[in-house]
Amino acid sequence: MSSSNINWYPGHMFKTKRELKEAVNMVDVAVEVLDARIPLSSRNYDLVEIIDRKSRINRIIVLNKVDLADPDETDRWINKLTDEKTKVIKMDSSRGKGIKELKEAIKSFKGNKISTVRTLIMGIPNVGKSTLINSLNGKKSLEAKNKPGVTKALRWLRVDNNISVLDTPGMLWPKFEDENIGYMLATTGAIKDEIFDSLEVAYQYIKKLDSYENKKDINKLLEKYGVTQEEFENLKDDFNPYYSLILLIAEKKKMLIRGGEPDEYRCSKALLTDYRAGRTGRITLEKANDR
């Protein structure tokens, strides 16, 4: 497969970055929301740098979507990311799991001079920020959809007497230093599907699963689509085994175009959709011990 650079940096992201540099002057706590499946690729260091300039701001990292990630890997990432300045909380914001712990962590920074803790919620697109805020608020005050780019402006919301939050649009950065970051973000749904080639991303997703020494993740995918170990091993002799696997899955699932040929693009989109929804199993794409 030929590789192509994936980038998505619409105008509202540039505007948000500029406005955020001013807004942080009013912030007491920064909550950085990461995708538990890709804790490194989902970290926007442009945002981290803005917060780093304000040493008085307290830090919390939320590993969200833990229901879709390998629980053992999530625990390893918590150990890796936690330090004396940063508390790490695992969360499934869609079900409200971890919200109580987050509220308590935010309120722990409430001193005698602060009546309301002003809290910045930041992260990449489609990482669950709006859903998290709705869970904090106990009601649906923000539109939350399972697609990137829904929130487009900064806005303050009162959660309760002790917490107000600054919701921010999901922000990426102008150019990914490593093309694999683009593939990770595309696979998990942080980038609009219209921006990238789904066949190429599905190919890279399968290649990633097969790259691990422990084969449990690639085996989950094979089992999900009814591919035997023998069938997969036979494909290894092909010039492009991961592309051949996509074609085989398309045939098995009757994803065919006119003439009975496998529909590689329909299959690729199904592979990505199933992974994002957790139907392939709880798979973390970035392993803590590989870093």
Phi, psi and omega per residue, in radians:
M1 nan 2.397 3.054
S2 -1.402 2.547 -3.133
S3 -1.710 2.607 3.067
S4 -2.391 2.580 -3.113
N5 -1.310 2.327 3.085
I6 -1.827 2.133 3.065
N7 -2.501 2.502 3.107
W8 -2.595 1.901 -3.089
Y9 -2.523 1.252 -3.130
P10 -1.154 2.900 -3.016
G11 -1.005 -0.615 -3.086
H12 -1.163 -0.424 3.104
M13 -1.243 -0.721 3.096
F14 -1.074 -0.768 3.133
K15 -1.109 -0.728 -3.136
T16 -1.084 -0.736 -3.140
K17 -1.043 -0.738 3.140
R18 -1.131 -0.787 -3.117
E19 -1.201 -0.576 -3.101
L20 -1.166 -0.570 3.115
K21 -1.046 -0.537 3.083
E22 -1.471 -0.704 -3.037
A23 -1.149 -0.510 -3.087
V24 -1.120 -0.300 3.099
N25 -1.147 -0.321 -3.122
M26 -1.804 0.132 -2.986
V27 -1.805 2.411 3.073
D28 -1.720 -0.620 -3.074
V29 -2.342 2.405 3.045
A30 -1.958 2.133 3.070
V31 -1.831 1.953 3.138
E32 -1.681 2.029 -3.086
V33 -1.675 2.095 3.113
L34 -1.983 2.729 3.041
D35 -1.471 2.093 -3.073
A36 -1.062 -0.329 3.127
R37 -1.413 -0.435 -3.129
I38 -2.461 1.167 -3.044
P39 -1.054 -0.497 3.126
L40 -1.440 -0.886 -3.089
S41 -1.167 -0.418 -3.133
S42 -1.563 0.134 3.126
R43 -1.703 2.101 3.136
N44 -1.651 1.851 -3.058
Y45 -1.293 -0.262 2.984
D46 -1.116 -0.722 3.104
L47 -1.203 -0.744 3.134
V48 -1.038 -0.707 -3.134
E49 -1.111 -0.695 3.112
I50 -1.068 -0.739 3.134
I51 -1.233 -0.651 -3.121
D52 -1.027 -0.485 -3.125
R53 -1.246 -0.270 -3.124
K54 -1.992 1.535 -3.021
S55 -1.108 -0.373 -3.104
R56 -1.322 -0.274 -3.083
I57 -1.321 2.240 3.096
N58 -1.395 2.631 -3.017
R59 -2.034 2.424 2.950
I60 -2.385 2.327 2.999
I61 -1.870 2.276 3.035
V62 -1.884 2.128 2.972
L63 -1.589 1.760 -3.058
N64 -1.643 2.885 -3.127
K65 1.120 0.611 3.138
V66 -1.148 -0.339 3.088
D67 -1.158 -0.325 -3.140
L68 -1.761 -0.150 -3.051
A69 -1.819 2.769 3.059
D70 -1.139 2.091 -3.058
P71 -1.070 -0.610 3.117
D72 -1.166 -0.701 3.107
E73 -1.157 -0.665 3.112
T74 -1.037 -0.768 3.120
D75 -1.112 -0.671 3.116
R76 -1.144 -0.682 3.115
W77 -1.165 -0.658 3.102
I78 -1.045 -0.781 3.115
N79 -1.107 -0.627 -3.088
K80 -1.294 -0.634 -3.032
L81 -1.570 -0.346 -3.102
T82 -1.312 2.316 2.995
D83 -2.512 -3.054 -3.040
E84 -1.149 -0.342 -3.121
K85 -1.773 -0.205 -2.988
T86 -2.288 2.211 3.015
K87 -1.700 2.396 -3.132
V88 -2.015 2.261 -3.099
I89 -2.160 2.313 3.054
K90 -1.599 2.507 -2.977
M91 -2.637 2.541 2.890
D92 -2.100 1.533 -3.005
S93 -1.153 -0.421 -3.137
S94 -1.160 -0.434 3.112
R95 -1.960 0.052 3.110
G96 1.376 0.147 -3.125
K97 -1.336 2.211 -3.122
G98 1.698 -0.159 -3.097
I99 -1.143 -0.742 3.139
K100 -1.043 -0.770 3.141
E101 -1.123 -0.679 3.122
L102 -1.136 -0.779 3.117
K103 -1.014 -0.779 -3.131
E104 -1.122 -0.681 3.137
A105 -1.134 -0.736 3.122
I106 -1.115 -0.816 -3.093
K107 -1.182 -0.359 3.128
S108 -1.151 -0.310 3.123
F109 -1.602 0.093 3.138
K110 -1.415 1.930 3.118
G111 -1.716 -3.044 -3.126
N112 -1.122 -0.470 -3.077
K113 -1.596 -0.081 -3.089
I114 -2.041 2.057 3.093
S115 -1.517 -0.615 3.123
T116 -2.251 2.219 3.132
V117 -1.427 2.008 -3.141
R118 -1.502 2.040 -2.907
T119 -2.091 2.165 3.076
L120 -1.554 2.237 3.038
I121 -1.878 2.056 -3.047
M122 -2.399 2.739 3.122
G123 2.892 -3.093 -3.139
I124 -1.373 3.000 3.101
P125 -1.092 2.565 3.000
N126 1.036 0.554 3.104
V127 -1.700 -0.045 3.046
G128 1.732 0.417 -3.111
K129 -1.146 -0.826 -3.107
S130 -1.144 -0.689 3.089
T131 -1.113 -0.682 3.096
L132 -1.070 -0.799 -3.131
I133 -1.136 -0.708 3.087
N134 -1.052 -0.672 3.113
S135 -1.205 -0.694 3.070
L136 -1.059 -0.690 -3.051
N137 -1.386 -0.357 -3.099
G138 1.331 0.179 3.100
K139 -2.741 2.878 -3.110
K140 -1.512 1.538 3.125
S141 -1.662 -0.264 -3.137
L142 -2.195 2.555 3.035
E143 -1.235 2.246 3.139
A144 -2.294 2.085 3.121
K145 -2.249 2.679 3.139
N146 -1.452 1.001 3.067
K147 -2.709 2.666 -3.079
P148 -1.362 2.671 2.975
G149 1.525 0.349 -3.129
V150 -1.331 -0.866 3.105
T151 -1.426 2.298 -3.063
K152 -2.227 0.058 -3.113
A153 -2.607 2.700 3.042
L154 -1.211 2.505 3.076
R155 -2.764 2.419 3.099
W156 -1.593 2.455 3.085
L157 -2.393 2.456 3.093
R158 -1.576 2.124 3.134
V159 -1.530 -0.878 3.038
D160 -2.728 -2.897 -3.088
N161 -1.144 -0.344 -3.053
N162 -1.895 -0.234 -3.044
I163 -2.337 2.258 2.874
S164 -2.142 2.545 -3.067
V165 -2.128 2.546 3.012
L166 -1.821 1.870 3.103
D167 -1.440 2.421 -3.124
T168 -2.208 2.617 3.024
P169 -1.076 2.612 3.028
G170 -1.065 2.292 -3.064
M171 -2.129 2.273 2.949
L172 -1.795 -2.875 3.106
W173 -2.269 2.781 -2.926
P174 -1.006 -0.648 -3.089
K175 -2.540 2.253 3.104
F176 -1.365 2.238 -3.107
E177 -1.150 -0.541 -3.064
D178 -2.198 2.229 -3.108
E179 -1.083 -0.424 3.124
N180 -1.143 -0.502 3.065
I181 -1.082 -0.767 3.096
G182 -1.037 -0.737 3.120
Y183 -1.130 -0.718 3.133
M184 -1.100 -0.801 -3.127
L185 -1.148 -0.663 3.117
A186 -1.193 -0.719 -3.123
T187 -1.075 -0.717 -3.076
T188 -1.496 -0.137 3.074
G189 1.654 0.350 3.124
A190 -1.468 -0.214 3.131
I191 -2.106 2.448 -3.141
K192 -0.988 2.381 -3.108
D193 -1.041 -0.491 -3.111
E194 -1.203 -0.253 -3.039
I195 -1.422 -0.466 -2.985
F196 -2.225 2.924 3.103
D197 -1.500 1.954 -3.053
S198 -1.109 -0.567 3.118
L199 -1.128 -0.788 3.141
E200 -1.117 -0.735 -3.128
V201 -1.194 -0.717 3.098
A202 -1.097 -0.686 3.084
Y203 -1.038 -0.841 -3.123
Q204 -1.164 -0.592 3.090
Y205 -1.087 -0.839 3.126
I206 -1.133 -0.751 3.116
K207 -1.020 -0.709 3.122
K208 -1.100 -0.809 -3.129
L209 -1.060 -0.639 -3.100
D210 -1.422 -0.153 -3.086
S211 -1.420 -0.307 -3.095
Y212 -1.328 2.520 3.102
E213 -1.094 -0.729 3.037
N214 -1.401 2.113 -3.007
K215 -1.592 0.267 -3.064
K216 -1.133 -0.572 -3.093
D217 -1.274 -0.814 3.104
I218 -1.132 -0.571 3.115
N219 -1.178 -0.576 3.060
K220 -1.081 -0.738 -3.140
L221 -1.152 -0.782 3.139
L222 -1.057 -0.772 -3.136
E223 -1.128 -0.713 -3.137
K224 -0.992 -0.679 -3.044
Y225 -1.857 0.236 3.027
G226 1.220 0.546 3.100
V227 -1.736 2.207 -3.136
T228 -1.390 2.803 3.081
Q229 -1.051 -0.669 -3.138
E230 -1.127 -0.747 3.113
E231 -1.074 -0.737 -3.125
F232 -1.176 -0.721 3.122
E233 -1.107 -0.640 3.114
N234 -1.124 -0.552 3.130
L235 -1.227 -0.355 -3.091
K236 -1.103 -0.333 3.111
D237 -1.437 -0.209 3.141
D238 -1.243 2.766 3.108
F239 -1.071 -0.643 -3.113
N240 -2.342 1.417 -2.981
P241 -1.098 -0.569 -3.090
Y242 -1.317 -0.595 3.020
Y243 -1.163 -0.715 3.106
S244 -1.083 -0.611 3.113
L245 -1.159 -0.694 3.088
I246 -1.054 -0.758 3.118
L247 -1.114 -0.717 3.140
L248 -1.124 -0.750 3.113
I249 -1.108 -0.709 3.108
A250 -1.039 -0.732 3.120
E251 -1.139 -0.789 -3.100
K252 -1.123 -0.614 -3.101
K253 -1.662 0.189 3.088
K254 1.015 0.637 3.034
M255 -1.613 1.525 -2.987
L256 -2.156 2.655 3.013
I257 -1.773 3.094 -3.122
R258 -0.983 2.317 -3.097
G259 1.708 -0.042 3.086
G260 1.439 0.167 3.123
E261 -1.398 2.538 3.128
P262 -1.118 2.399 3.135
D263 -1.593 1.612 -3.025
E264 -1.117 -0.580 -3.108
Y265 -1.327 -0.711 3.070
R266 -1.082 -0.718 3.128
C267 -1.149 -0.737 -3.140
S268 -1.058 -0.768 3.121
K269 -1.118 -0.657 3.117
A270 -1.156 -0.693 3.106
L271 -1.038 -0.785 -3.124
L272 -1.215 -0.745 3.135
T273 -1.080 -0.758 3.138
D274 -1.129 -0.705 3.123
Y275 -1.119 -0.816 -3.109
R276 -1.064 -0.573 -3.109
A277 -1.519 -0.060 -3.137
G278 1.428 0.174 -3.104
R279 -1.314 -0.266 3.094
T280 -1.563 -0.140 -3.092
G281 2.028 3.045 -3.127
R282 -1.515 1.761 -3.025
I283 -2.163 2.157 3.026
T284 -1.696 2.149 -3.056
L285 -1.423 -0.436 3.112
E286 -1.994 2.045 -3.072
K287 -1.576 2.354 -3.080
A288 -1.082 -0.657 -3.072
N289 -1.398 -0.100 3.081
D290 -1.486 -0.120 -3.003
R291 -1.847 nan nan
